[in-house]
Amino acid sequence: MIHTLGPVLLASLLVGLGVTGIAGRRNAVLVLVGVELVLSGALVLLVATQAAGADRWAAGSVLPLFVVTIAAAEVVVALAVVLAVFRQRGSIDLDARSDAEPGA
């Protein structure tokens, strides 16, 4: 059995950095990086609790594979949306307003 303090601290650090990145950024790409950090922290915690448990919960080692696959697809879609917004507005600043008319 492993000691869970290290992985829990790592997961807390990743989630804290991710939430700070989500809350404090205006750039859409950096917000996506923050979301991925939160997701990574959750995966570290899931795998660490699975490895430390006595019952050896089988989903703790299989579930991260699905989450990583879904996260990769989410990044591709999100970056495509960010690229489309950049092409339309010329900026990926989340607080910036578009000067063009909505129907134009």
N, C-alpha and C positions, 0 to 999 in steps of 0.2 A: 504494500500500500504506500502511496505517496502522501507527502504532507501537502495539504491544500492551501497553505498560506501564500506561497509563491504564485500559483496560477490565479488565485482570487485577487491578489494585488495587481497582477498583470491585467486581468480582465477589468478591474476597477479603473486602472490607468487608461486603458483603451477606450472604455465607455466615457470616462470623463473628458478625454481629449476629443472624442467624437461629438459629444454634446456641446462642448465649447466651440468646436468648429462649425457645428450646425447653427448655433445661436449667434455667433459673433461674426459671421462672414456674409458678404454680399455677393461674392462670386459663386455662380452656380456649380462650377466644377469643384470648388473647395467644400461646398455643402455636400456634394456627392461623396467626397473623400471622408467627411465626417460621418455620414451614414454608414459607409463601409467599415469605419473604425468601430462604431457601435455594434455592428453585426459581428465583427471579428472578436470583440470582447465577449459577446454572448456565446460564441462558439468555443472560445477558450474555457469559459466557465462550464459549459456543457460537457466538454471532453474531460475536464479536470474532475468534475463530480462523478462522472461515469468511471473514471480510472480509480478514484478513491473509494467508491462504494463497494460494499461486500457482495451485493447481489449481481454485480457486473451487468448492469442494464444494457442490453445489446443495442438499443437504438442510440445510445450515446456515441457510438463509433460509426454508425451508418448515417445518422441524421446530418452531421456536418458535410458529408459528401453532397447531399441534396441541397443544403443551404448554400454551399459554395457554387454549385451549378446554377441555382436560381439567382445568386448575387452576380454572377458573370453575365447572365442574360439581362438582369436589371441595369447593370452598368452600360451595356451596349445600347439598350433602349433609351436610357437617360442621356447618354452622350449624343445620341442621334437627335433627341429633342433639344438639347443645348445647342447643337450645331445649327439646327433649323432656326432657333430663336436668334442666334448670332447672325445668321445670314439675313434675317428679316430686319433686325434692329441695329446691328452693327456693334452690339455690346451684350455681354452676358451678366451684367450687373443686375441683381434681382430687384434693386430699388429704383432703377432707371425707368422712366416712362417713355413710351414710344411717341414720337412726334407725328407719325402718320395716322390718318383716320382709320378706324377699325374696318371699314368696308373697302378701303383703297388698296 
